[in-house]
Amino acid sequence: MNFIKQIERIKRMHILISSEKTGTPLVFAKKLSLSRSQLYNELEMIKELDAPVKYCKKRESFYYESSFELILNFSLKTIKDDESKEIFGGSYFRPILLDGTLISLL
């Protein structure tokens, strides 16, 4: 699964759960374009982050049992081949001591 899509889905789930507008599990799954079983897998992942997620049959909605804030941040930067060589030092390694002396590994 695309990582960015999964992050966006979790953020959307959090918004719906926080506002208690999820609907039944089947409705909630449809809102997220998931099957019911996939929804429960995603909910388990959120619960592993210590989210106090509960379901109320009377209100027909998932909710947080206590105050819970979910902040997800990610950063994405594409790197060109020439930049990666510069960052990682390329494929040629010349071991040099701090005083500038070249060391032979042979």
VMD Tcl script that builds the backbone (N, CA, C; Angstrom):
set m [mol new atoms 318]
animate dup $m
set s [atomselect $m all]
$s set {name element resname resid chain x y z} {
  {N N MET 1 A 0.843 -1.185 0.000}
  {CA C MET 1 A 0.000 0.000 0.000}
  {C C MET 1 A 0.884 1.244 0.000}
  {N N ASN 2 A 0.434 2.225 -0.655}
  {CA C ASN 2 A 1.155 3.481 -0.718}
  {C C ASN 2 A 1.181 4.126 0.677}
  {N N PHE 3 A 2.380 4.414 1.144}
  {CA C PHE 3 A 2.574 4.961 2.487}
  {C C PHE 3 A 1.810 6.265 2.694}
  {N N ILE 4 A 1.856 7.143 1.708}
  {CA C ILE 4 A 1.197 8.440 1.834}
  {C C ILE 4 A -0.312 8.267 1.942}
  {N N LYS 5 A -0.870 7.356 1.150}
  {CA C LYS 5 A -2.313 7.099 1.216}
  {C C LYS 5 A -2.706 6.565 2.587}
  {N N GLN 6 A -1.872 5.708 3.149}
  {CA C GLN 6 A -2.170 5.151 4.465}
  {C C GLN 6 A -2.137 6.245 5.537}
  {N N ILE 7 A -1.176 7.130 5.470}
  {CA C ILE 7 A -1.098 8.244 6.421}
  {C C ILE 7 A -2.340 9.117 6.292}
  {N N GLU 8 A -2.725 9.436 5.064}
  {CA C GLU 8 A -3.912 10.265 4.836}
  {C C GLU 8 A -5.175 9.573 5.350}
  {N N ARG 9 A -5.266 8.261 5.173}
  {CA C ARG 9 A -6.429 7.516 5.666}
  {C C ARG 9 A -6.498 7.557 7.185}
  {N N ILE 10 A -5.372 7.382 7.850}
  {CA C ILE 10 A -5.342 7.418 9.317}
  {C C ILE 10 A -5.740 8.809 9.814}
  {N N LYS 11 A -5.272 9.849 9.138}
  {CA C LYS 11 A -5.648 11.212 9.517}
  {C C LYS 11 A -7.162 11.403 9.361}
  {N N ARG 12 A -7.720 10.885 8.266}
  {CA C ARG 12 A -9.169 11.007 8.046}
  {C C ARG 12 A -9.944 10.226 9.104}
  {N N MET 13 A -9.467 9.034 9.430}
  {CA C MET 13 A -10.112 8.235 10.472}
  {C C MET 13 A -10.123 9.015 11.785}
  {N N HIS 14 A -9.000 9.622 12.122}
  {CA C HIS 14 A -8.895 10.380 13.369}
  {C C HIS 14 A -9.913 11.524 13.406}
  {N N ILE 15 A -10.042 12.237 12.300}
  {CA C ILE 15 A -11.004 13.351 12.231}
  {C C ILE 15 A -12.427 12.841 12.445}
  {N N LEU 16 A -12.786 11.744 11.774}
  {CA C LEU 16 A -14.141 11.195 11.900}
  {C C LEU 16 A -14.406 10.655 13.304}
  {N N ILE 17 A -13.414 9.995 13.878}
  {CA C ILE 17 A -13.577 9.457 15.237}
  {C C ILE 17 A -13.683 10.611 16.237}
  {N N SER 18 A -12.845 11.626 16.102}
  {CA C SER 18 A -12.869 12.774 17.017}
  {C C SER 18 A -14.210 13.491 16.998}
  {N N SER 19 A -14.809 13.587 15.823}
  {CA C SER 19 A -16.097 14.277 15.705}
  {C C SER 19 A -17.282 13.327 15.898}
  {N N GLU 20 A -16.972 12.055 16.167}
  {CA C GLU 20 A -17.994 11.014 16.375}
  {C C GLU 20 A -18.988 10.971 15.211}
  {N N LYS 21 A -18.445 11.009 14.002}
  {CA C LYS 21 A -19.265 10.947 12.793}
  {C C LYS 21 A -18.850 9.790 11.897}
  {N N THR 22 A -18.542 8.655 12.520}
  {CA C THR 22 A -18.087 7.511 11.734}
  {C C THR 22 A -19.250 6.696 11.177}
  {N N GLY 23 A -20.342 6.636 11.917}
  {CA C GLY 23 A -21.425 5.734 11.548}
  {C C GLY 23 A -21.086 4.325 12.012}
  {N N THR 24 A -21.866 3.371 11.562}
  {CA C THR 24 A -21.628 1.971 11.925}
  {C C THR 24 A -20.302 1.514 11.315}
  {N N PRO 25 A -19.769 0.384 11.759}
  {CA C PRO 25 A -18.514 -0.095 11.171}
  {C C PRO 25 A -18.589 -0.238 9.642}
  {N N LEU 26 A -19.717 -0.717 9.127}
  {CA C LEU 26 A -19.846 -0.871 7.679}
  {C C LEU 26 A -19.868 0.488 6.970}
  {N N VAL 27 A -20.575 1.449 7.532}
  {CA C VAL 27 A -20.629 2.806 6.959}
  {C C VAL 27 A -19.251 3.454 7.023}
  {N N PHE 28 A -18.585 3.305 8.167}
  {CA C PHE 28 A -17.246 3.864 8.354}
  {C C PHE 28 A -16.279 3.273 7.325}
  {N N ALA 29 A -16.343 1.967 7.134}
  {CA C ALA 29 A -15.484 1.297 6.157}
  {C C ALA 29 A -15.745 1.837 4.756}
  {N N LYS 30 A -17.004 2.047 4.413}
  {CA C LYS 30 A -17.338 2.579 3.085}
  {C C LYS 30 A -16.825 4.005 2.912}
  {N N LYS 31 A -16.882 4.808 3.962}
  {CA C LYS 31 A -16.373 6.177 3.892}
  {C C LYS 31 A -14.884 6.191 3.563}
  {N N LEU 32 A -14.190 5.142 3.995}
  {CA C LEU 32 A -12.741 5.054 3.799}
  {C C LEU 32 A -12.360 4.158 2.624}
  {N N SER 33 A -13.362 3.646 1.904}
  {CA C SER 33 A -13.142 2.717 0.781}
  {C C SER 33 A -12.392 1.467 1.229}
  {N N LEU 34 A -12.821 0.931 2.355}
  {CA C LEU 34 A -12.226 -0.280 2.917}
  {C C LEU 34 A -13.302 -1.339 3.109}
  {N N SER 35 A -12.859 -2.575 3.260}
  {CA C SER 35 A -13.793 -3.609 3.702}
  {C C SER 35 A -13.910 -3.479 5.216}
  {N N ARG 36 A -14.914 -4.125 5.772}
  {CA C ARG 36 A -15.116 -4.057 7.226}
  {C C ARG 36 A -13.909 -4.642 7.970}
  {N N SER 37 A -13.371 -5.741 7.468}
  {CA C SER 37 A -12.210 -6.354 8.139}
  {C C SER 37 A -10.969 -5.473 8.015}
  {N N GLN 38 A -10.790 -4.801 6.871}
  {CA C GLN 38 A -9.663 -3.868 6.726}
  {C C GLN 38 A -9.801 -2.691 7.691}
  {N N LEU 39 A -11.044 -2.245 7.884}
  {CA C LEU 39 A -11.291 -1.158 8.835}
  {C C LEU 39 A -10.801 -1.553 10.221}
  {N N TYR 40 A -11.137 -2.766 10.654}
  {CA C TYR 40 A -10.716 -3.203 11.984}
  {C C TYR 40 A -9.193 -3.347 12.074}
  {N N ASN 41 A -8.541 -3.711 10.973}
  {CA C ASN 41 A -7.073 -3.754 10.968}
  {C C ASN 41 A -6.495 -2.356 11.161}
  {N N GLU 42 A -7.078 -1.373 10.479}
  {CA C GLU 42 A -6.624 0.015 10.624}
  {C C GLU 42 A -6.894 0.526 12.045}
  {N N LEU 43 A -8.051 0.176 12.600}
  {CA C LEU 43 A -8.361 0.582 13.974}
  {C C LEU 43 A -7.371 -0.024 14.963}
  {N N GLU 44 A -6.959 -1.257 14.721}
  {CA C GLU 44 A -5.969 -1.893 15.596}
  {C C GLU 44 A -4.648 -1.141 15.548}
  {N N MET 45 A -4.280 -0.670 14.365}
  {CA C MET 45 A -3.043 0.091 14.233}
  {C C MET 45 A -3.140 1.381 15.043}
  {N N ILE 46 A -4.284 2.044 14.986}
  {CA C ILE 46 A -4.473 3.273 15.765}
  {C C ILE 46 A -4.454 2.955 17.263}
  {N N LYS 47 A -5.048 1.848 17.654}
  {CA C LYS 47 A -5.051 1.454 19.068}
  {C C LYS 47 A -3.641 1.151 19.562}
  {N N GLU 48 A -2.773 0.650 18.669}
  {CA C GLU 48 A -1.385 0.390 19.049}
  {C C GLU 48 A -0.643 1.694 19.362}
  {N N LEU 49 A -1.179 2.804 18.896}
  {CA C LEU 49 A -0.615 4.121 19.212}
  {C C LEU 49 A -1.234 4.684 20.494}
  {N N ASP 50 A -1.870 3.811 21.262}
  {CA C ASP 50 A -2.519 4.139 22.541}
  {C C ASP 50 A -3.765 5.005 22.383}
  {N N ALA 51 A -4.405 4.919 21.238}
  {CA C ALA 51 A -5.658 5.650 21.038}
  {C C ALA 51 A -6.785 4.889 21.745}
  {N N PRO 52 A -7.530 5.591 22.616}
  {CA C PRO 52 A -8.614 4.933 23.368}
  {C C PRO 52 A -9.914 4.854 22.538}
  {N N VAL 53 A -9.872 4.123 21.431}
  {CA C VAL 53 A -11.016 4.032 20.510}
  {C C VAL 53 A -12.045 3.042 21.051}
  {N N LYS 54 A -13.280 3.480 21.089}
  {CA C LYS 54 A -14.412 2.642 21.512}
  {C C LYS 54 A -15.535 2.808 20.495}
  {N N TYR 55 A -16.528 1.907 20.569}
  {CA C TYR 55 A -17.701 2.006 19.698}
  {C C TYR 55 A -18.953 2.072 20.564}
  {N N CYS 56 A -19.862 2.987 20.214}
  {CA C CYS 56 A -21.127 3.124 20.934}
  {C C CYS 56 A -22.254 2.679 20.004}
  {N N LYS 57 A -22.942 1.607 20.394}
  {CA C LYS 57 A -24.060 1.108 19.581}
  {C C LYS 57 A -25.212 2.106 19.545}
  {N N LYS 58 A -25.429 2.788 20.656}
  {CA C LYS 58 A -26.534 3.738 20.740}
  {C C LYS 58 A -26.332 4.920 19.775}
  {N N ARG 59 A -25.116 5.476 19.770}
  {CA C ARG 59 A -24.804 6.607 18.883}
  {C C ARG 59 A -24.404 6.158 17.481}
  {N N GLU 60 A -24.152 4.846 17.343}
  {CA C GLU 60 A -23.665 4.258 16.089}
  {C C GLU 60 A -22.438 5.006 15.569}
  {N N SER 61 A -21.430 5.097 16.439}
  {CA C SER 61 A -20.212 5.784 16.051}
  {C C SER 61 A -19.039 5.333 16.919}
  {N N PHE 62 A -17.863 5.344 16.319}
  {CA C PHE 62 A -16.640 5.168 17.089}
  {C C PHE 62 A -16.333 6.511 17.736}
  {N N TYR 63 A -15.642 6.470 18.860}
  {CA C TYR 63 A -15.272 7.694 19.572}
  {C C TYR 63 A -14.024 7.419 20.394}
  {N N TYR 64 A -13.410 8.477 20.883}
  {CA C TYR 64 A -12.279 8.341 21.801}
  {C C TYR 64 A -12.826 8.411 23.217}
  {N N GLU 65 A -12.484 7.405 24.011}
  {CA C GLU 65 A -12.963 7.315 25.391}
  {C C GLU 65 A -12.436 8.459 26.255}
  {N N SER 66 A -11.249 8.924 25.950}
  {CA C SER 66 A -10.667 10.065 26.652}
  {C C SER 66 A -9.983 10.955 25.615}
  {N N SER 67 A -9.572 12.108 26.045}
  {CA C SER 67 A -8.942 13.055 25.133}
  {C C SER 67 A -7.738 12.413 24.446}
  {N N PHE 68 A -7.677 12.563 23.133}
  {CA C PHE 68 A -6.588 11.952 22.372}
  {C C PHE 68 A -6.288 12.812 21.155}
  {N N GLU 69 A -5.024 13.152 20.986}
  {CA C GLU 69 A -4.598 13.932 19.827}
  {C C GLU 69 A -3.625 13.084 19.016}
  {N N LEU 70 A -3.854 13.011 17.736}
  {CA C LEU 70 A -2.993 12.247 16.840}
  {C C LEU 70 A -2.341 13.223 15.873}
  {N N ILE 71 A -1.019 13.301 15.927}
  {CA C ILE 71 A -0.277 14.185 15.039}
  {C C ILE 71 A 0.659 13.315 14.209}
  {N N LEU 72 A 0.428 13.319 12.908}
  {CA C LEU 72 A 1.256 12.545 11.991}
  {C C LEU 72 A 1.970 13.501 11.056}
  {N N ASN 73 A 3.285 13.417 11.039}
  {CA C ASN 73 A 4.083 14.244 10.149}
  {C C ASN 73 A 4.971 13.351 9.308}
  {N N PHE 74 A 5.147 13.716 8.061}
  {CA C PHE 74 A 6.103 13.017 7.231}
  {C C PHE 74 A 6.694 14.013 6.245}
  {N N SER 75 A 7.871 13.698 5.770}
  {CA C SER 75 A 8.552 14.553 4.825}
  {C C SER 75 A 9.033 13.693 3.672}
  {N N LEU 76 A 8.902 14.209 2.478}
  {CA C LEU 76 A 9.302 13.461 1.294}
  {C C LEU 76 A 10.113 14.377 0.399}
  {N N LYS 77 A 11.284 13.914 0.010}
  {CA C LYS 77 A 12.120 14.679 -0.902}
  {C C LYS 77 A 12.724 13.718 -1.902}
  {N N THR 78 A 12.598 14.043 -3.169}
  {CA C THR 78 A 13.219 13.208 -4.194}
  {C C THR 78 A 14.664 13.652 -4.368}
  {N N ILE 79 A 15.536 12.676 -4.566}
  {CA C ILE 79 A 16.962 12.947 -4.706}
  {C C ILE 79 A 17.416 12.405 -6.062}
  {N N LYS 80 A 18.118 13.233 -6.815}
  {CA C LYS 80 A 18.659 12.824 -8.107}
  {C C LYS 80 A 19.902 11.982 -7.887}
  {N N ASP 81 A 20.290 11.209 -8.896}
  {CA C ASP 81 A 21.464 10.342 -8.784}
  {C C ASP 81 A 22.720 11.106 -8.375}
  {N N ASP 82 A 22.973 12.259 -8.991}
  {CA C ASP 82 A 24.186 13.008 -8.660}
  {C C ASP 82 A 24.155 13.540 -7.227}
  {N N GLU 83 A 22.965 13.847 -6.702}
  {CA C GLU 83 A 22.843 14.306 -5.319}
  {C C GLU 83 A 23.107 13.163 -4.347}
  {N N SER 84 A 22.629 11.968 -4.670}
  {CA C SER 84 A 22.829 10.831 -3.764}
  {C C SER 84 A 24.301 10.463 -3.683}
  {N N LYS 85 A 25.026 10.600 -4.776}
  {CA C LYS 85 A 26.461 10.330 -4.742}
  {C C LYS 85 A 27.166 11.350 -3.850}
  {N N GLU 86 A 26.724 12.588 -3.917}
  {CA C GLU 86 A 27.318 13.634 -3.096}
  {C C GLU 86 A 27.007 13.398 -1.620}
  {N N ILE 87 A 25.795 13.015 -1.309}
  {CA C ILE 87 A 25.376 12.789 0.070}
  {C C ILE 87 A 26.072 11.575 0.668}
  {N N PHE 88 A 26.110 10.485 -0.086}
  {CA C PHE 88 A 26.651 9.244 0.444}
  {C C PHE 88 A 28.127 9.023 0.097}
  {N N GLY 89 A 28.735 9.966 -0.555}
  {CA C GLY 89 A 30.162 9.872 -0.814}
  {C C GLY 89 A 30.528 9.050 -2.035}
  {N N GLY 90 A 29.585 8.601 -2.803}
  {CA C GLY 90 A 29.875 7.833 -4.008}
  {C C GLY 90 A 30.355 6.434 -3.696}
  {N N SER 91 A 30.932 5.797 -4.690}
  {CA C SER 91 A 31.346 4.405 -4.529}
  {C C SER 91 A 32.856 4.274 -4.306}
  {N N TYR 92 A 33.619 5.352 -4.367}
  {CA C TYR 92 A 35.068 5.317 -4.195}
  {C C TYR 92 A 35.420 5.741 -2.783}
  {N N PHE 93 A 36.106 4.875 -2.060}
  {CA C PHE 93 A 36.424 5.159 -0.658}
  {C C PHE 93 A 37.933 5.255 -0.494}
  {N N ARG 94 A 38.422 6.372 0.014}
  {CA C ARG 94 A 39.845 6.567 0.281}
  {C C ARG 94 A 40.010 6.849 1.764}
  {N N PRO 95 A 40.399 5.850 2.550}
  {CA C PRO 95 A 40.578 6.079 3.997}
  {C C PRO 95 A 41.764 6.995 4.279}
  {N N ILE 96 A 41.493 8.074 4.994}
  {CA C ILE 96 A 42.525 9.055 5.326}
  {C C ILE 96 A 42.467 9.333 6.825}
  {N N LEU 97 A 43.634 9.388 7.453}
  {CA C LEU 97 A 43.727 9.743 8.869}
  {C C LEU 97 A 43.470 11.226 9.033}
  {N N LEU 98 A 43.245 11.658 10.266}
  {CA C LEU 98 A 42.982 13.071 10.535}
  {C C LEU 98 A 44.117 13.975 10.111}
  {N N ASP 99 A 45.359 13.457 10.110}
  {CA C ASP 99 A 46.477 14.312 9.700}
  {C C ASP 99 A 46.664 14.322 8.180}
  {N N GLY 100 A 45.794 13.644 7.420}
  {CA C GLY 100 A 45.842 13.653 5.965}
  {C C GLY 100 A 46.592 12.473 5.372}
  {N N THR 101 A 47.129 11.590 6.203}
  {CA C THR 101 A 47.870 10.436 5.718}
  {C C THR 101 A 46.924 9.435 5.095}
  {N N LEU 102 A 47.215 8.974 3.863}
  {CA C LEU 102 A 46.398 7.998 3.176}
  {C C LEU 102 A 46.736 6.602 3.702}
  {N N ILE 103 A 45.714 5.816 4.017}
  {CA C ILE 103 A 45.896 4.461 4.565}
  {C C ILE 103 A 45.654 3.458 3.446}
  {N N SER 104 A 46.499 2.463 3.350}
  {CA C SER 104 A 46.312 1.399 2.371}
  {C C SER 104 A 45.616 0.233 3.048}
  {N N LEU 105 A 44.561 -0.263 2.419}
  {CA C LEU 105 A 43.829 -1.402 2.978}
  {C C LEU 105 A 44.288 -2.719 2.384}
  {N N LEU 106 A 45.319 -2.708 1.565}
  {CA C LEU 106 A 45.821 -3.944 0.947}
  {C C LEU 106 A 46.852 -4.600 1.772}
}
mol reanalyze $m
mol bondsrecalc $m
mol representation Tube
mol addrep $m
